Each structure stands twice: as C-alpha cells, then as structure tokens.
Amino acid sequence: MDVWVIVLIFNMLKKEIIKVMRNNRTNNNFYPQGYLGKIAYHMFKGNFDKVQYFAKRQVQTYGDISEDDDRIINRLVLDFKRQQEAEEREFQSHLGRI
C-alpha cells in the first residue's frame, strides 16, 4: 500500500474520532441523567422554586419526564435522606449521644 493512502486513511479516522469526542462533550455527558439529580437534590432540600426551574430545563432539553425518570428522582431523594441520616448518626455518636 502506498504511504499516502495510509496517511489519508489515518487523517480521515482522526477527523472522525475528533468529531465523536466533540459530540460527546456537547451531549451533556457531565449529567448523564439530565437534570434529574438536581431536581432530586432540591426536592430533598425543600427548594421547590429550584425544583420547578430544573424540571422545566429537563423538559426543554430532554423531553417530558417519564415514569422511569420519576423513579430515578424518588430513588435519589431517598438516597439523600439515607445519607443525611447516616451522617447525623455519625455526628451524634462523636458527641456521645447515641
């Protein structure tokens, strides 16, 4: 095979790889579940104006919130509650109250 053909193929592959990497960055991979985590966190904290804001952003960006999304939000809220309870128990045990 000619060296120029190999170089041409390499450059084409390189361009495609760069394109995929850029798309991955712009597809909001930092939040693979969209805004569901933020919605759950603000539900847990009782910031309902922020819940509405992030729910609106979720719908605008990813479409309607499905039943599966709702389950994810509920699971995350429960996880936040469990984490807070565990931290509270640990704090109380350091104070010798438990």
Backbone atoms as SQL, in Angstrom:
CREATE TABLE atoms (id INTEGER PRIMARY KEY, chain TEXT, resi INTEGER, resn TEXT, atom TEXT, x REAL, y REAL, z REAL);
INSERT INTO atoms VALUES
  (1, 'A', 1, 'MET', 'N', 0.845, -1.167, 0.000),
  (2, 'A', 1, 'MET', 'CA', 0.000, 0.000, 0.000),
  (3, 'A', 1, 'MET', 'C', 0.898, 1.240, 0.000),
  (4, 'A', 2, 'ASP', 'N', 0.466, 2.227, -0.677),
  (5, 'A', 2, 'ASP', 'CA', 1.234, 3.459, -0.768),
  (6, 'A', 2, 'ASP', 'C', 1.168, 4.222, 0.553),
  (7, 'A', 3, 'VAL', 'N', 2.216, 4.884, 0.912),
  (8, 'A', 3, 'VAL', 'CA', 2.288, 5.646, 2.164),
  (9, 'A', 3, 'VAL', 'C', 1.234, 6.739, 2.190),
  (10, 'A', 4, 'TRP', 'N', 0.974, 7.367, 1.060),
  (11, 'A', 4, 'TRP', 'CA', -0.003, 8.450, 1.003),
  (12, 'A', 4, 'TRP', 'C', -1.419, 7.953, 1.286),
  (13, 'A', 5, 'VAL', 'N', -1.710, 6.756, 0.875),
  (14, 'A', 5, 'VAL', 'CA', -3.025, 6.177, 1.149),
  (15, 'A', 5, 'VAL', 'C', -3.193, 5.952, 2.650),
  (16, 'A', 6, 'ILE', 'N', -2.155, 5.458, 3.279),
  (17, 'A', 6, 'ILE', 'CA', -2.185, 5.228, 4.730),
  (18, 'A', 6, 'ILE', 'C', -2.358, 6.553, 5.470),
  (19, 'A', 7, 'VAL', 'N', -1.640, 7.568, 5.039),
  (20, 'A', 7, 'VAL', 'CA', -1.754, 8.888, 5.658),
  (21, 'A', 7, 'VAL', 'C', -3.162, 9.443, 5.465),
  (22, 'A', 8, 'LEU', 'N', -3.720, 9.284, 4.292),
  (23, 'A', 8, 'LEU', 'CA', -5.072, 9.754, 4.010),
  (24, 'A', 8, 'LEU', 'C', -6.095, 9.054, 4.910),
  (25, 'A', 9, 'ILE', 'N', -5.988, 7.740, 5.040),
  (26, 'A', 9, 'ILE', 'CA', -6.904, 6.976, 5.897),
  (27, 'A', 9, 'ILE', 'C', -6.748, 7.403, 7.352),
  (28, 'A', 10, 'PHE', 'N', -5.509, 7.570, 7.785),
  (29, 'A', 10, 'PHE', 'CA', -5.243, 7.992, 9.157),
  (30, 'A', 10, 'PHE', 'C', -5.890, 9.349, 9.443),
  (31, 'A', 11, 'ASN', 'N', -5.737, 10.297, 8.526),
  (32, 'A', 11, 'ASN', 'CA', -6.318, 11.634, 8.722),
  (33, 'A', 11, 'ASN', 'C', -7.843, 11.592, 8.744),
  (34, 'A', 12, 'MET', 'N', -8.428, 10.759, 7.911),
  (35, 'A', 12, 'MET', 'CA', -9.884, 10.623, 7.910),
  (36, 'A', 12, 'MET', 'C', -10.373, 10.051, 9.239),
  (37, 'A', 13, 'LEU', 'N', -9.701, 9.024, 9.732),
  (38, 'A', 13, 'LEU', 'CA', -10.065, 8.438, 11.023),
  (39, 'A', 13, 'LEU', 'C', -9.885, 9.439, 12.155),
  (40, 'A', 14, 'LYS', 'N', -8.807, 10.178, 12.090),
  (41, 'A', 14, 'LYS', 'CA', -8.524, 11.182, 13.120),
  (42, 'A', 14, 'LYS', 'C', -9.645, 12.214, 13.175),
  (43, 'A', 15, 'LYS', 'N', -10.101, 12.686, 12.014),
  (44, 'A', 15, 'LYS', 'CA', -11.185, 13.663, 11.962),
  (45, 'A', 15, 'LYS', 'C', -12.468, 13.090, 12.549),
  (46, 'A', 16, 'GLU', 'N', -12.773, 11.849, 12.248),
  (47, 'A', 16, 'GLU', 'CA', -13.980, 11.210, 12.781),
  (48, 'A', 16, 'GLU', 'C', -13.898, 11.042, 14.299),
  (49, 'A', 17, 'ILE', 'N', -12.742, 10.661, 14.788),
  (50, 'A', 17, 'ILE', 'CA', -12.560, 10.493, 16.234),
  (51, 'A', 17, 'ILE', 'C', -12.736, 11.829, 16.944),
  (52, 'A', 18, 'ILE', 'N', -12.158, 12.878, 16.402),
  (53, 'A', 18, 'ILE', 'CA', -12.298, 14.210, 16.994),
  (54, 'A', 18, 'ILE', 'C', -13.758, 14.655, 16.984),
  (55, 'A', 19, 'LYS', 'N', -14.466, 14.365, 15.892),
  (56, 'A', 19, 'LYS', 'CA', -15.882, 14.724, 15.792),
  (57, 'A', 19, 'LYS', 'C', -16.705, 14.015, 16.877),
  (58, 'A', 20, 'VAL', 'N', -16.446, 12.732, 17.079),
  (59, 'A', 20, 'VAL', 'CA', -17.169, 11.967, 18.100),
  (60, 'A', 20, 'VAL', 'C', -16.858, 12.506, 19.487),
  (61, 'A', 21, 'MET', 'N', -15.605, 12.816, 19.751),
  (62, 'A', 21, 'MET', 'CA', -15.227, 13.344, 21.065),
  (63, 'A', 21, 'MET', 'C', -15.900, 14.682, 21.330),
  (64, 'A', 22, 'ARG', 'N', -15.975, 15.535, 20.326),
  (65, 'A', 22, 'ARG', 'CA', -16.647, 16.828, 20.498),
  (66, 'A', 22, 'ARG', 'C', -18.132, 16.635, 20.755),
  (67, 'A', 23, 'ASN', 'N', -18.748, 15.720, 20.025),
  (68, 'A', 23, 'ASN', 'CA', -20.170, 15.445, 20.237),
  (69, 'A', 23, 'ASN', 'C', -20.417, 14.926, 21.645),
  (70, 'A', 24, 'ASN', 'N', -19.544, 14.073, 22.131),
  (71, 'A', 24, 'ASN', 'CA', -19.710, 13.552, 23.489),
  (72, 'A', 24, 'ASN', 'C', -19.650, 14.669, 24.514),
  (73, 'A', 25, 'ARG', 'N', -18.772, 15.629, 24.304),
  (74, 'A', 25, 'ARG', 'CA', -18.669, 16.745, 25.236),
  (75, 'A', 25, 'ARG', 'C', -19.897, 17.633, 25.180),
  (76, 'A', 26, 'THR', 'N', -20.460, 17.835, 24.004),
  (77, 'A', 26, 'THR', 'CA', -21.612, 18.726, 23.879),
  (78, 'A', 26, 'THR', 'C', -22.926, 18.025, 24.179),
  (79, 'A', 27, 'ASN', 'N', -22.926, 16.719, 24.317),
  (80, 'A', 27, 'ASN', 'CA', -24.156, 15.997, 24.634),
  (81, 'A', 27, 'ASN', 'C', -24.424, 15.949, 26.126),
  (82, 'A', 28, 'ASN', 'N', -23.786, 16.822, 26.877),
  (83, 'A', 28, 'ASN', 'CA', -24.039, 16.967, 28.308),
  (84, 'A', 28, 'ASN', 'C', -23.732, 15.686, 29.068),
  (85, 'A', 29, 'ASN', 'N', -22.607, 15.051, 28.782),
  (86, 'A', 29, 'ASN', 'CA', -22.233, 13.831, 29.483),
  (87, 'A', 29, 'ASN', 'C', -21.878, 14.074, 30.935),
  (88, 'A', 30, 'PHE', 'N', -21.717, 15.346, 31.323),
  (89, 'A', 30, 'PHE', 'CA', -21.466, 15.630, 32.724),
  (90, 'A', 30, 'PHE', 'C', -22.705, 15.283, 33.552),
  (91, 'A', 31, 'TYR', 'N', -23.878, 15.324, 32.938),
  (92, 'A', 31, 'TYR', 'CA', -25.138, 14.975, 33.593),
  (93, 'A', 31, 'TYR', 'C', -25.824, 13.891, 32.772),
  (94, 'A', 32, 'PRO', 'N', -25.379, 12.641, 32.909),
  (95, 'A', 32, 'PRO', 'CA', -25.948, 11.590, 32.066),
  (96, 'A', 32, 'PRO', 'C', -27.443, 11.379, 32.288),
  (97, 'A', 33, 'GLN', 'N', -27.953, 11.779, 33.447),
  (98, 'A', 33, 'GLN', 'CA', -29.385, 11.650, 33.716),
  (99, 'A', 33, 'GLN', 'C', -30.091, 12.982, 33.526),
  (100, 'A', 34, 'GLY', 'N', -29.459, 13.905, 32.836),
  (101, 'A', 34, 'GLY', 'CA', -30.060, 15.215, 32.659),
  (102, 'A', 34, 'GLY', 'C', -30.043, 15.984, 33.962),
  (103, 'A', 35, 'TYR', 'N', -31.141, 16.624, 34.270),
  (104, 'A', 35, 'TYR', 'CA', -31.246, 17.433, 35.480),
  (105, 'A', 35, 'TYR', 'C', -31.925, 16.681, 36.617),
  (106, 'A', 36, 'LEU', 'N', -32.079, 15.372, 36.492),
  (107, 'A', 36, 'LEU', 'CA', -32.814, 14.602, 37.497),
  (108, 'A', 36, 'LEU', 'C', -32.144, 14.679, 38.870),
  (109, 'A', 37, 'GLY', 'N', -30.825, 14.633, 38.896),
  (110, 'A', 37, 'GLY', 'CA', -30.104, 14.727, 40.168),
  (111, 'A', 37, 'GLY', 'C', -30.314, 16.067, 40.839),
  (112, 'A', 38, 'LYS', 'N', -30.318, 17.126, 40.061),
  (113, 'A', 38, 'LYS', 'CA', -30.548, 18.464, 40.617),
  (114, 'A', 38, 'LYS', 'C', -31.989, 18.594, 41.115),
  (115, 'A', 39, 'ILE', 'N', -32.921, 18.022, 40.369),
  (116, 'A', 39, 'ILE', 'CA', -34.325, 18.048, 40.804),
  (117, 'A', 39, 'ILE', 'C', -34.458, 17.326, 42.139),
  (118, 'A', 40, 'ALA', 'N', -33.861, 16.142, 42.248),
  (119, 'A', 40, 'ALA', 'CA', -33.946, 15.362, 43.487),
  (120, 'A', 40, 'ALA', 'C', -33.292, 16.093, 44.646),
  (121, 'A', 41, 'TYR', 'N', -32.125, 16.684, 44.407),
  (122, 'A', 41, 'TYR', 'CA', -31.413, 17.385, 45.485),
  (123, 'A', 41, 'TYR', 'C', -32.252, 18.541, 46.025),
  (124, 'A', 42, 'HIS', 'N', -32.826, 19.334, 45.135),
  (125, 'A', 42, 'HIS', 'CA', -33.607, 20.476, 45.589),
  (126, 'A', 42, 'HIS', 'C', -34.940, 20.048, 46.192),
  (127, 'A', 43, 'MET', 'N', -35.489, 18.899, 45.770),
  (128, 'A', 43, 'MET', 'CA', -36.669, 18.345, 46.454),
  (129, 'A', 43, 'MET', 'C', -36.305, 17.998, 47.888),
  (130, 'A', 44, 'PHE', 'N', -35.162, 17.343, 48.029),
  (131, 'A', 44, 'PHE', 'CA', -34.677, 16.936, 49.350),
  (132, 'A', 44, 'PHE', 'C', -34.467, 18.155, 50.249),
  (133, 'A', 45, 'LYS', 'N', -33.909, 19.219, 49.705),
  (134, 'A', 45, 'LYS', 'CA', -33.634, 20.434, 50.478),
  (135, 'A', 45, 'LYS', 'C', -34.872, 21.303, 50.667),
  (136, 'A', 46, 'GLY', 'N', -35.943, 21.045, 49.914),
  (137, 'A', 46, 'GLY', 'CA', -37.167, 21.824, 50.040),
  (138, 'A', 46, 'GLY', 'C', -37.162, 23.112, 49.230),
  (139, 'A', 47, 'ASN', 'N', -36.285, 23.217, 48.253),
  (140, 'A', 47, 'ASN', 'CA', -36.204, 24.398, 47.385),
  (141, 'A', 47, 'ASN', 'C', -37.106, 24.178, 46.172),
  (142, 'A', 48, 'PHE', 'N', -38.395, 24.365, 46.352),
  (143, 'A', 48, 'PHE', 'CA', -39.333, 23.983, 45.306),
  (144, 'A', 48, 'PHE', 'C', -39.303, 24.926, 44.105),
  (145, 'A', 49, 'ASP', 'N', -38.850, 26.169, 44.294),
  (146, 'A', 49, 'ASP', 'CA', -38.685, 27.036, 43.127),
  (147, 'A', 49, 'ASP', 'C', -37.571, 26.505, 42.226),
  (148, 'A', 50, 'LYS', 'N', -36.505, 25.965, 42.828),
  (149, 'A', 50, 'LYS', 'CA', -35.414, 25.364, 42.047),
  (150, 'A', 50, 'LYS', 'C', -35.867, 24.052, 41.412),
  (151, 'A', 51, 'VAL', 'N', -36.733, 23.300, 42.110),
  (152, 'A', 51, 'VAL', 'CA', -37.284, 22.062, 41.536),
  (153, 'A', 51, 'VAL', 'C', -38.031, 22.393, 40.249),
  (154, 'A', 52, 'GLN', 'N', -38.872, 23.412, 40.305),
  (155, 'A', 52, 'GLN', 'CA', -39.618, 23.817, 39.118),
  (156, 'A', 52, 'GLN', 'C', -38.685, 24.280, 38.003),
  (157, 'A', 53, 'TYR', 'N', -37.654, 25.045, 38.368),
  (158, 'A', 53, 'TYR', 'CA', -36.709, 25.540, 37.372),
  (159, 'A', 53, 'TYR', 'C', -36.011, 24.386, 36.659),
  (160, 'A', 54, 'PHE', 'N', -35.460, 23.423, 37.424),
  (161, 'A', 54, 'PHE', 'CA', -34.728, 22.325, 36.811),
  (162, 'A', 54, 'PHE', 'C', -35.662, 21.335, 36.108),
  (163, 'A', 55, 'ALA', 'N', -36.895, 21.196, 36.596),
  (164, 'A', 55, 'ALA', 'CA', -37.867, 20.353, 35.891),
  (165, 'A', 55, 'ALA', 'C', -38.182, 20.957, 34.523),
  (166, 'A', 56, 'LYS', 'N', -38.317, 22.277, 34.489),
  (167, 'A', 56, 'LYS', 'CA', -38.568, 22.959, 33.212),
  (168, 'A', 56, 'LYS', 'C', -37.380, 22.777, 32.273),
  (169, 'A', 57, 'ARG', 'N', -36.160, 22.904, 32.803),
  (170, 'A', 57, 'ARG', 'CA', -34.957, 22.706, 31.977),
  (171, 'A', 57, 'ARG', 'C', -34.880, 21.264, 31.469),
  (172, 'A', 58, 'GLN', 'N', -35.251, 20.293, 32.327),
  (173, 'A', 58, 'GLN', 'CA', -35.253, 18.887, 31.925),
  (174, 'A', 58, 'GLN', 'C', -36.195, 18.679, 30.747),
  (175, 'A', 59, 'VAL', 'N', -37.394, 19.228, 30.846),
  (176, 'A', 59, 'VAL', 'CA', -38.391, 19.059, 29.784),
  (177, 'A', 59, 'VAL', 'C', -37.929, 19.750, 28.504),
  (178, 'A', 60, 'GLN', 'N', -37.362, 20.944, 28.615),
  (179, 'A', 60, 'GLN', 'CA', -36.888, 21.669, 27.431),
  (180, 'A', 60, 'GLN', 'C', -35.751, 20.927, 26.739),
  (181, 'A', 61, 'THR', 'N', -34.843, 20.350, 27.535),
  (182, 'A', 61, 'THR', 'CA', -33.641, 19.752, 26.971),
  (183, 'A', 61, 'THR', 'C', -33.850, 18.306, 26.552),
  (184, 'A', 62, 'TYR', 'N', -34.537, 17.512, 27.392),
  (185, 'A', 62, 'TYR', 'CA', -34.619, 16.070, 27.174),
  (186, 'A', 62, 'TYR', 'C', -36.025, 15.553, 26.900),
  (187, 'A', 63, 'GLY', 'N', -37.019, 16.415, 26.950),
  (188, 'A', 63, 'GLY', 'CA', -38.396, 15.967, 26.742),
  (189, 'A', 63, 'GLY', 'C', -39.084, 15.724, 28.072),
  (190, 'A', 64, 'ASP', 'N', -40.334, 15.291, 27.986),
  (191, 'A', 64, 'ASP', 'CA', -41.139, 15.084, 29.201),
  (192, 'A', 64, 'ASP', 'C', -40.481, 14.113, 30.163),
  (193, 'A', 65, 'ILE', 'N', -40.776, 14.316, 31.444),
  (194, 'A', 65, 'ILE', 'CA', -40.251, 13.438, 32.492),
  (195, 'A', 65, 'ILE', 'C', -41.102, 12.172, 32.501),
  (196, 'A', 66, 'SER', 'N', -40.455, 11.046, 32.252),
  (197, 'A', 66, 'SER', 'CA', -41.171, 9.767, 32.157),
  (198, 'A', 66, 'SER', 'C', -41.330, 9.143, 33.543),
  (199, 'A', 67, 'GLU', 'N', -42.036, 8.023, 33.586),
  (200, 'A', 67, 'GLU', 'CA', -42.186, 7.290, 34.847),
  (201, 'A', 67, 'GLU', 'C', -40.835, 6.801, 35.346),
  (202, 'A', 68, 'ASP', 'N', -39.981, 6.365, 34.426),
  (203, 'A', 68, 'ASP', 'CA', -38.637, 5.932, 34.822),
  (204, 'A', 68, 'ASP', 'C', -37.848, 7.088, 35.423),
  (205, 'A', 69, 'ASP', 'N', -37.960, 8.260, 34.820),
  (206, 'A', 69, 'ASP', 'CA', -37.290, 9.446, 35.364),
  (207, 'A', 69, 'ASP', 'C', -37.814, 9.753, 36.761),
  (208, 'A', 70, 'ASP', 'N', -39.128, 9.621, 36.924),
  (209, 'A', 70, 'ASP', 'CA', -39.749, 9.872, 38.230),
  (210, 'A', 70, 'ASP', 'C', -39.221, 8.885, 39.280),
  (211, 'A', 71, 'ARG', 'N', -39.059, 7.627, 38.875),
  (212, 'A', 71, 'ARG', 'CA', -38.496, 6.632, 39.803),
  (213, 'A', 71, 'ARG', 'C', -37.057, 6.981, 40.186),
  (214, 'A', 72, 'ILE', 'N', -36.296, 7.446, 39.200),
  (215, 'A', 72, 'ILE', 'CA', -34.912, 7.837, 39.470),
  (216, 'A', 72, 'ILE', 'C', -34.881, 8.996, 40.467),
  (217, 'A', 73, 'ILE', 'N', -35.742, 9.982, 40.259),
  (218, 'A', 73, 'ILE', 'CA', -35.800, 11.125, 41.177),
  (219, 'A', 73, 'ILE', 'C', -36.148, 10.658, 42.584),
  (220, 'A', 74, 'ASN', 'N', -37.172, 9.800, 42.713),
  (221, 'A', 74, 'ASN', 'CA', -37.572, 9.299, 44.036),
  (222, 'A', 74, 'ASN', 'C', -36.450, 8.508, 44.701),
  (223, 'A', 75, 'ARG', 'N', -35.744, 7.683, 43.911),
  (224, 'A', 75, 'ARG', 'CA', -34.626, 6.912, 44.467),
  (225, 'A', 75, 'ARG', 'C', -33.513, 7.837, 44.951),
  (226, 'A', 76, 'LEU', 'N', -33.226, 8.882, 44.170),
  (227, 'A', 76, 'LEU', 'CA', -32.178, 9.819, 44.563),
  (228, 'A', 76, 'LEU', 'C', -32.553, 10.598, 45.824),
  (229, 'A', 77, 'VAL', 'N', -33.824, 10.994, 45.940),
  (230, 'A', 77, 'VAL', 'CA', -34.277, 11.691, 47.150),
  (231, 'A', 77, 'VAL', 'C', -34.104, 10.779, 48.364),
  (232, 'A', 78, 'LEU', 'N', -34.489, 9.510, 48.217),
  (233, 'A', 78, 'LEU', 'CA', -34.301, 8.559, 49.325),
  (234, 'A', 78, 'LEU', 'C', -32.829, 8.363, 49.654),
  (235, 'A', 79, 'ASP', 'N', -31.986, 8.329, 48.637),
  (236, 'A', 79, 'ASP', 'CA', -30.538, 8.215, 48.874),
  (237, 'A', 79, 'ASP', 'C', -30.005, 9.417, 49.638),
  (238, 'A', 80, 'PHE', 'N', -30.474, 10.617, 49.276),
  (239, 'A', 80, 'PHE', 'CA', -30.051, 11.815, 50.003),
  (240, 'A', 80, 'PHE', 'C', -30.499, 11.747, 51.459),
  (241, 'A', 81, 'LYS', 'N', -31.743, 11.277, 51.702),
  (242, 'A', 81, 'LYS', 'CA', -32.246, 11.159, 53.073),
  (243, 'A', 81, 'LYS', 'C', -31.428, 10.144, 53.872),
  (244, 'A', 82, 'ARG', 'N', -31.144, 8.998, 53.258),
  (245, 'A', 82, 'ARG', 'CA', -30.334, 7.982, 53.950),
  (246, 'A', 82, 'ARG', 'C', -28.942, 8.501, 54.271),
  (247, 'A', 83, 'GLN', 'N', -28.362, 9.224, 53.332),
  (248, 'A', 83, 'GLN', 'CA', -27.031, 9.767, 53.556),
  (249, 'A', 83, 'GLN', 'C', -27.050, 10.780, 54.696),
  (250, 'A', 84, 'GLN', 'N', -28.067, 11.636, 54.728),
  (251, 'A', 84, 'GLN', 'CA', -28.162, 12.618, 55.802),
  (252, 'A', 84, 'GLN', 'C', -28.357, 11.929, 57.151),
  (253, 'A', 85, 'GLU', 'N', -29.200, 10.904, 57.193),
  (254, 'A', 85, 'GLU', 'CA', -29.422, 10.176, 58.444),
  (255, 'A', 85, 'GLU', 'C', -28.144, 9.508, 58.930),
  (256, 'A', 86, 'ALA', 'N', -27.391, 8.923, 58.009),
  (257, 'A', 86, 'ALA', 'CA', -26.125, 8.277, 58.383),
  (258, 'A', 86, 'ALA', 'C', -25.133, 9.308, 58.923),
  (259, 'A', 87, 'GLU', 'N', -25.055, 10.455, 58.272),
  (260, 'A', 87, 'GLU', 'CA', -24.148, 11.498, 58.747),
  (261, 'A', 87, 'GLU', 'C', -24.582, 12.035, 60.099),
  (262, 'A', 88, 'GLU', 'N', -25.903, 12.155, 60.296),
  (263, 'A', 88, 'GLU', 'CA', -26.425, 12.615, 61.584),
  (264, 'A', 88, 'GLU', 'C', -26.094, 11.619, 62.692),
  (265, 'A', 89, 'ARG', 'N', -26.270, 10.316, 62.414),
  (266, 'A', 89, 'ARG', 'CA', -25.919, 9.287, 63.422),
  (267, 'A', 89, 'ARG', 'C', -24.433, 9.338, 63.753),
  (268, 'A', 90, 'GLU', 'N', -23.607, 9.486, 62.719),
  (269, 'A', 90, 'GLU', 'CA', -22.166, 9.551, 62.939),
  (270, 'A', 90, 'GLU', 'C', -21.796, 10.778, 63.783),
  (271, 'A', 91, 'PHE', 'N', -22.412, 11.902, 63.480),
  (272, 'A', 91, 'PHE', 'CA', -22.158, 13.117, 64.245),
  (273, 'A', 91, 'PHE', 'C', -22.572, 12.954, 65.706),
  (274, 'A', 92, 'GLN', 'N', -23.766, 12.382, 65.899),
  (275, 'A', 92, 'GLN', 'CA', -24.260, 12.173, 67.271),
  (276, 'A', 92, 'GLN', 'C', -23.382, 11.199, 68.036),
  (277, 'A', 93, 'SER', 'N', -22.865, 10.177, 67.363),
  (278, 'A', 93, 'SER', 'CA', -22.008, 9.218, 68.044),
  (279, 'A', 93, 'SER', 'C', -20.690, 9.854, 68.473),
  (280, 'A', 94, 'HIS', 'N', -20.195, 10.813, 67.697),
  (281, 'A', 94, 'HIS', 'CA', -18.982, 11.524, 68.090),
  (282, 'A', 94, 'HIS', 'C', -19.229, 12.379, 69.325),
  (283, 'A', 95, 'LEU', 'N', -20.470, 12.848, 69.486),
  (284, 'A', 95, 'LEU', 'CA', -20.812, 13.639, 70.659),
  (285, 'A', 95, 'LEU', 'C', -21.163, 12.757, 71.858),
  (286, 'A', 96, 'GLY', 'N', -21.267, 11.452, 71.631),
  (287, 'A', 96, 'GLY', 'CA', -21.602, 10.515, 72.697),
  (288, 'A', 96, 'GLY', 'C', -23.075, 10.510, 73.042),
  (289, 'A', 97, 'ARG', 'N', -23.923, 10.935, 72.136),
  (290, 'A', 97, 'ARG', 'CA', -25.366, 10.989, 72.404),
  (291, 'A', 97, 'ARG', 'C', -26.104, 9.723, 72.000),
  (292, 'A', 98, 'ILE', 'N', -25.403, 8.822, 71.319),
  (293, 'A', 98, 'ILE', 'CA', -26.066, 7.571, 70.908),
  (294, 'A', 98, 'ILE', 'C', -25.443, 6.426, 71.648);
